[in-house]
Amino acid sequence: MAAFMQQRELAITLWRQTWPMAIGVLALLGFQLVDSAFIARLGTSPLAAQSFTFPLSFLIIGIQVGMGIAIAALISRALGGGEDARAKRLTSLVLIAGGGVIGCLAVVLWLIQVPVFRLLGADEAALGYIRSYWGPQLFSAWLGALLYFIYSVFRAHGDTRTPGKMMVLSSLINLVLDPLLIFGIGPWSGFGLPGAAWATAIAFSVGLVLTSGTLARCQWVTREDIGQECRRSWRPFIGIAAPAMVSQLMPPLAAMLAITAVAGLGDTYVAAWGLASRLETLSLMVILAMTMSLPPWLGRCYGAGDWAQIQQLMRLALKVAVIWQLSLGVLLALGAPWVAMALAGNPEVQGELALIIRFLLPSYAALGVCMLVVSAGNALGWPLRAMLLSSARLFVCYLPCLWLGAYLYGWVGLAVGAAVGNLAAGLMAWLLLRRILSRPHRQAGYVS
């Protein structure tokens, strides 16, 4: 009876920690999908041009998420160990460093845009759209990274409601501005494709102003002894952030390689693949929310040495992930024609999108297991294993199956191959987690 009550209490706490982030992620990813849906009304060429930018946009997101993982892990461990003053110093330090790193990356991606997009398969027509879109898109990505780092601080303190609310607010602002800035109003014809990026930049700016004020009022930042904290914490930060960033950079790299295969099939398939990528992240909203809410909780347990609760948490999280994701995937697969009709204006794109939804969406149950194990690894002192698992998921399971399927059976084979790769990755992650949690004292090493 006591075990049941403890499990029930864990489930309630996990729900309370996760649902604000799930709503926030739904809103955030929803407005990205809305961006693509509005852009689809401009035509297949603008939509294909935006799809070519996804891998590089995911590159920025991968680095920011890797840094955010390190931020949440170090701050939550400091709080778990009763080092509140150090948590404040870490907050100030990582916000400054993170903004600088993402800013430098955005400048580099602006300078190398033409050769990179040509390498991905973009033709001159697509490059024309990309040139006008890429600058404001990089600016909005930098603002979004700063906002994400602040969200990571709130999550490390156990506050998931504030980030969730800000994500919803930013999404609503973007939703209102999207049609106005893309299509214009009255005699003004709008910005076209760049309007989507400017709408996102404005939405993120509002979120930054509000969350920065809340952060200051909570007194979670300080100017004192930042230099000393930098000398103390740069090694553990890099020890967590570097493997985490490599893990997060693997998906953008895999996306670049995947889109080169899709580009050979034509613009219609590129457009369908881009919409499917947006739908993938939206359908994984609960998993993404748990990868944000769970690691700080695990980090505090890790700092306190409570491995029994860590095991209970992971078992509960994996059950929720599989049941939710499989149910949602089957539902969306059954409604694939109507989902595709709502997202794509071109009937040809609708048909190809519906086909890939049927195969890929149910397989995200296994993908969710892998994502949660990777996320937990960064919080529990085995970031290298998490990095290797992330790499194996993409380059041992996902891409080989995708390429082989595309080579043998074209678009249908690509969809089936990607689904098989996800299933293999989920099984591999589950076996690794079971082995590690059976011997936690041997597998995890504390990083102070």
N, C-alpha and C positions, 0 to 999 in steps of 0.2 A: 504494500500500500504506500509506504514511504517513497519507494522508487517511482511509482506511478505519479505521485504528487510532485516529485522533483522534476520528472519528465514534463509534466503538464506546465509547471512553472517556467521551465526552459522554453517550451513552445510559445507560451504567452509572451515572454520577454523577447524571443526572436521575432515574433509578430510585431510587437511594439517598436522594435529597432528597425524592422525591415519595411513595414508598410509606408512610412513617410518617404523613404528612399525609392520604393517601388512607384509611388505616385509621381515623384519627382522625375525619375528615369522615364516613366511613361510619357510625361509631358515633354521632357527634353528630346527624347527620341521621336516622339510624335511630331514635334515641329520640324525635325529634320526630314521626316517622311512627307510632311505637308509641303516643305520646300520642294522636294522632288516631284510631288504631285502637281504643284503649280508650274514648275519648270516644264513638266511634260506637256502642258498646254501651249508652251511656246513652240514645240515641235520635237522631233526625234533628235535632230542635230544638237540643240542646246542640252538636252537630257544626256546624250552620249558624252558631250564635252564635260558636263558635271561629273559623270561616272568616271571619267579618266582621272579626275582630281581626287577621288576617294582614297586611293592607296597612299598618296602623300599627306592627305588630311589625317588618315589613320596613323601615319608616322608620327605626327605631332601629338595626337591623342595617346599613342603608345608611350612616348617619353613622359608626357605629363602624368599618365596613370602610374607609370613606374615610380616616378618621384612622389606621387601622392601616396602610394603604398608605403614607401619609406617614411614619409612624414607621419602617417597614421600609426605605423608600427613603433617608431621611436618615441613619439609623444605618448601613446597609450602605455608603452612599457614604463616610461618615466612616471606617469600618473599611477600606474599599478604599483610601482616601488615607492610611492610617496614623495617623489621629487618634483613638486609643483613648480618651483622656480626654474628648474632645468627645462620643463615643458614649455614655459613662456619663452625662454631663450631659443629653444629649438624652433618654435613657431616663427619668431622674427627672422631667424637665420634662413629657414627653408623658403619663406615667402620671397625674400630678396633674391636668393640664388635661383629659385625656380623661374621667376620672371625673367631673369637675365638669360638663362639657358634657352628658354622657349623663344625669346626675342631674337637671339642669335640664329637659332634654327630657322625661324621664319625668314630672316634676311637671306640666308643661304638658299632656301627653297625658291625664293623669288629670283635670285640670280641665275639658277640653273634650270629654270622652268622649261625652256624650249627644248634642249637636248633630252631632258628626262621624259617629257610627254611624247616626244617623237619616238623614244625608245619603247614607250608603252603602247605605241601603235596609233597615236593621234595623227590625223591628216591635217592639211592646211585649213580646211573649214573648221575642224574642231579647235585647232590652235587659235583661230581668230576669236572664238567665243572664250577660250580659256584665258587669253591675254587680258581681257577686260574684267574677268571674274576673279582671277587668282590673287590680285593685290588685296582687295577688300576681304576676300576669304581668309587670307593669312592674318590680316589684322584682327578679324573676329576670332580666329583660332587662338591668337595670343591672349586676347581678353578672356576667352573661355578657359584657357589654362590657368590664368590667375584666379579666376573664380573657382575652378576645381581645387586648387591648392587650399583656398580658404574653406571650401567644403570639407576637405580632408582633416583640417584642424578641428572643425566642429564634430566630425565623426569620431575623432580620437578622444574627444571629451564625452562621448556617448550621446551627443545631440544630433539626431538624424532628422528632427522635425524642421529645423531652420533651413538646412540645405534642400529638403524636400519642398518647402514652401517657396524658396527662391527659384528652384527649377520650374515650378508651376508658373510663377509670375513671369519669368523670362520667356517661357513658352507662349503664354498668352500675348505678351507684347509682340513677339515674333509673328504669331498668327495674325494679329491685327495689321502689322506693317507689311507682311509678305505681299498680299495682292496689291496694296497701294504702291509699294516701291518697285515691284516687278512689272505691273501692267499700267500703273499711273491712274489718274483720275481726271475726268473732264478732257480738256485739250492736251494735258500733259500725258505722254505715252509711257512714262516710267523709265526705269533703268534697264529693264529686261533681265537677263541672267544675273548681272552684278547686284540687282536689287535684293535678291535673296540673301546675299552675304551682308549687305548693309543693314538689312532688317535684323539679322542675327547679332551684328556688332552693337547695334543700339540696345537690343534686349540684354546682352551680356553687360554692357556699361551700366545699365540701371541696376542689375544684380550686384555688380561690384561695389557700387556706391552704398547700397543698403547693407550688404554683408560686412563690408569694412567697418561701417559704423557699429554694427552689432559686435564685431570682434573686439573693437576698442572698448566698448561699454562692459564687456565681460572681463576685461583686463587679462586677456590670454596672451598678450604680447608685451615685450619689454625691450628697452634699448641698452640695458646694463649687461656687461660682460659677454657681448655677442662674439667678440674676437676670441675670447677664451673658450667659449662653447664651440666655436668653429674648429679650433685645434683639437678639442676633445672628441667631437662627434663626427668629423668628416670621414674617418675610417669606417665606423659602423654604418653611417648613412650610405656610403658608397657600397659597403658590403651587402646592404639590402637593396639599394636603388639600382645598382648596376645589373645584377641578375634579373631584377624585376623589369627594368627597362628593356633588356635584351628579350625577355619573355614577351613583353608588350610590343616590341618591334617586329617580332616574328609574324604576327598577323598582317601588318602592312606589307611586309616583304612578300608574304604568300599571296596577298591580294594583288600585288604588282605582277607576280608570275601568273596568277590565275587569269587576270584580265588580258594578258598578252595572248593566252589561248582563246579567250572569248572573242578578242578583237578580230581574229582570223575568220570568225563566222559572220561578221558584218555588224553594222551600227544597230540594227534591231536587237541583236543578242546582247550587245554592250549595254543598251538602254535597259533591257529586261534584267540583266545581271546587276546593274546599278540599283534598280528598284528593289530587287531581291535582297541586296546587301542592306538597304535601309530597313526593309521588313524584318530581316534577321535580327538586327539590334533591338528593334521594337518588340519582337516576340520574346526576346530574352530579358525583358525588363525586370522580372522577378529575380532571375539569376544575377543580373548586374547589380540589382539592389542588395542582394545578399553578399556579393563580393565587396560591397562598400560597407555594409553594416556589420558583417561577421568578423573581419580581421581585427578591428580595434578591440572587440570583445575577446577574441582569442588572444590578442596581444596582452591584455590585462590579466587573463588567466595564466598566460605563459610567464609574465613577470612575477606572478604569485606562486608559480609552480603547481597549479591545479590541473594536472593532466587528466584526471577523471572527468571533470567537466568539459574539457576539450574534446574527449572522445564522445561524450554524449551530444555535444553541440554538432560535431561533424556528422554523426549518424542521423540526427534530426534534419540537418540542412540538406543532406543528400536525398533523404526520403521526400522532403518537400519539393526539391528540384525535379526529381524524376516524375512524380505524380502530376505536378502542375504543368511541366513542360510537355509531357507526353499528351496530356489531355488537350492542351491548347494547340499542339501541333496537329493532332488528328482533326480537331474542329476546323482549323484553317485549311487543312488539306481538303476536307470535304467541301468547303466553301471557296476553293481556289478560283473558280471562274468569276465569282462576284467580287472577291478581293482584288483580282487583277483588273477588273473593269473599273473599280473605284480608283485605282492608282494610275493606270496608264490610259492615255487618250487614243493612242494608235491601236487598232484592232490586232495588228501583227504582234506588237509588243505584248498585248494582253494575253494572246495565246501562249507565247513562250514563257511569260511570267507565271501563268497558271500551271504550266507543266513543272517548272522548277519548284514551285511552292508545294506541290503534291509529294515530291520526293524529299525535299530538304527539311521542311518544318517539323515533321515527327522526329527526325534524327537529332534535333537540338536537345532532346532529353539527355542523350549521351554527352553531347557537347557541354551541357550545363554541369554535369558531374566533373568533367575535366577542368572547367573554369573555376569551380569551387575549390578543387584540390590545389590548383596552382595558386589561387588567392590565399588559401590557408597556409601553404608552404612559406610564403613570404612573411607571414605573421608569426610562424612557429619555429623560426630558426633554421629552415632548410631551403633558402632561396635558390641555391644552385640546383637542387633536385627539381624545384618548381620551374626553373629556366629550361632544364633539359626535357622535362615533361612537355612544356609548351612547344619547344622545338620539335620534339618527336611527333606531337599531335599534327603539326602542319607538314613537316617534311618527310615523315615516315608513313603517316596514315593518310592525311587529307590530299595533299598535292599529287602524290603518285596515283592514287585512286581516281582523282579528277582528270588528270592528264590521260591515263589509260582509257577511261571511259569516253572522253572526248575523241581520242584517236580512233577508237573502235566503232563508236555509235553516234558521234556528233553531240548535239545538244542534249538528247535523252541520256546518252552515256555519261556526259558530264554531270548531270543532275544525280544519277544513280551513284556514280563514283564518289561525289562529294558526300552523299548520305552514308555510304559504306565507310568512308574515312572518319566521319564523326562517330559512328558506332565503335569502330576500333579504338579510337582515342579515349572514349568514355570507359571502355573495359580496361584499358591500360592504366588509366588514372585511378580507377577503383582498386585494382590490384596493388598499385604502389601505396595508396593510402592505407589499405588494410595491413600491409607489411610494416609501414612506419609506425602506425599507432599501436601495433602489438609490442613494439620495443621503443617507446618514446625516449627513455633515458639514454639509449644508444644513438638515436637518430638525430636528436636536436642538440645544438650547441648554443649556449646563450651568447648574444652579442650585446654588450653594454653600450 
